[in-house]
């Protein structure tokens, strides 16, 4: 897997050609995950994203989620379920 910090957004960020090449990015918090392939590497480069290690990605994701969890206000967010942290694949 390849990991990068960022957000999947906007038209053309993931194209039909990307999908046809088997690219299926996963967004977990502030981390984007793609398969470690030539298509994944090209996609990261095209979108100005820099690959980071899994350890760096997990640390960044944990900090991102800690901030969300620490600032969660149940009374403002009903009926949304309070988020929890997970382990990146």
C-alpha positions in Angstrom: 0.0 0.0 0.0 1.0 3.6 -0.6 0.0 6.3 2.0 -0.3 10.1 1.6 -1.8 12.9 3.6 -4.6 14.7 1.8 -8.2 14.8 0.9 -10.0 13.2 -2.1 -12.1 16.0 -3.6 -13.1 17.7 -6.8 -13.8 16.7 -10.3 -11.1 14.7 -12.0 -9.3 13.8 -8.8 -10.2 10.1 -9.5 -11.0 9.6 -13.2 -12.7 6.9 -15.1 -9.3 6.0 -16.5 -8.0 5.6 -12.9 -10.8 3.3 -12.1 -10.3 1.3 -15.3 -6.6 0.9 -14.2 -7.8 -0.6 -11.0 -7.2 2.4 -8.8 -9.6 2.7 -5.9 -8.3 5.2 -3.3 -9.4 4.9 0.2 -9.8 7.9 2.5 -9.3 7.3 6.2 -9.4 10.6 8.1 -6.6 12.7 6.6 -4.9 9.7 5.0 -5.3 8.5 1.4 -4.4 4.9 0.7 -3.8 3.4 -2.8 -2.3 0.1 -4.0 1.5 0.1 -4.4 1.5 -0.1 -8.2 2.5 2.1 -11.1 -1.0 3.4 -11.4 -1.0 4.3 -7.7 2.4 6.0 -7.9 1.3 8.0 -11.0 -2.0 9.0 -9.3 -0.2 10.3 -6.2 2.2 12.3 -8.4 -0.6 13.7 -10.7 -2.4 14.9 -7.6 0.7 16.4 -6.0 0.6 14.0 -3.1 3.8 12.6 -1.5 4.0 9.0 -0.3 4.7 8.5 3.4 5.4 5.3 5.4 2.7 3.3 7.0 4.1 4.3 10.4 4.0 8.0 9.5 0.5 7.6 8.1 -0.8 5.9 11.3 0.8 8.6 13.5 -0.8 11.3 11.4 -4.2 9.6 11.3 -4.2 9.0 15.1 -3.5 12.7 15.7 -6.2 13.7 13.2 -8.8 11.4 14.9 -7.7 12.3 18.4 -8.5 16.0 17.6 -11.9 15.0 16.2 -12.7 12.8 19.2 -11.5 15.3 21.7 -13.6 18.1 20.2 -16.7 15.9 19.7 -19.9 17.4 21.2 -22.7 14.8 21.3 -25.4 17.3 21.7 -24.4 19.1 18.5 -23.9 16.0 16.4 -27.1 13.9 17.0 -27.9 11.4 15.5 -24.3 11.0 14.2 -22.3 8.3 16.0 -19.1 9.4 17.7 -16.1 8.5 15.5 -13.4 6.1 16.7 -9.9 5.4 15.6 -8.8 2.4 13.6 -5.7 0.8 12.2 -4.7 1.6 8.7 -4.4 -1.4 6.3 
